[in-house]
Amino acid sequence: MQWQEIVPPERLVYRQGQAPGDSDAFQSTVTLVEEGDKTRITLRSLLNTKAQRDEVVQKYNALEGAKETLGRLAAYAPSIAAGGE
């Protein structure tokens, strides 16, 4: 993974691939927007082709993995807000 842009506390942009120059690498953006006492998180991955997108979704269970990651973040976030780690 190669970080391309970090804009605290709004956005993270990174390129995900196996190695520099990887033709299957793709860009992902995480956007955070405050909404009162909550934060809306948007995950967006821009893959090179529809076939690549379908493979990532099916072979790597990308949608389920994203949901699980957000669930872990939701469980962890209150401890950070309370000053814990």
N, C-alpha and C positions, 0 to 999 in steps of 0.2 A: 504494500500500500504506500502511495506517495501523496503526502498532503500538498494540496495546491492552493488552498485559501483557508484562512482561519480568521473569522470576524467575530470576536466575542461581543456579546453573547448571542449573536444572531445566526451565524452560518458556518458550516464546515464543508469544504469541498475536497474530495480526494479521488485519486485514480487507483483502481484496484486491479492488480494483475500479478502474474507469477514472477516477472522480471522486467527490467527496462526494455522497452520496445515490443512487449508482448502484444500481438495483434488481437488477442481476445480481451485485453484490458478494457475497462469501462470506467466512466466517471460517475461518482455518487455525490449527492448534495444532501446535507441535513440542515433544515431550516427550523429555527426556534422563534416562536412569537408569543410574547406574554399576553395573556387574556385574563385580566383580574388576578386572582391568586393561583392561576393555572398556567401551563405553558403548552401551546400546540406545537407538536413536532411533526414535520413533514420529511419523509425519506423519499428521495427520487434517484433512480439509477438510470443512466442513459447508456444503453448498450448499442453495439454497432449494427446489429440486425435483429429482426423479429425472431429468427431461428436461434440466435444467441440468447435472447431474452427468454424464449420458451425453454431452452436447455437449462438456464440458471434457475428458473422457477421450478421445473420438474426434477432435474437431477440433484440440485442442491437445496430444494425446499426453501427457496429464498423468502417467499411470503410468510411462511410459518416461522422461519428463523427471525425475520424482522419483528413479528408479533411477540415472540418470546423475548427478544432483546429489549423491546419497549416495556414489556411486563417486568423484567428484572430492573430496568431503570426506574419504573414507577415504584417498585418496592424499595429501592435503594435511596431515592431522592429525599424522602422525609428525614433520613438520618443526616444527610448533608445540610438540609434546611435547619435542623436542630443543632448544627455545629459538630456533628460526629463525623466519622470516616467510614 
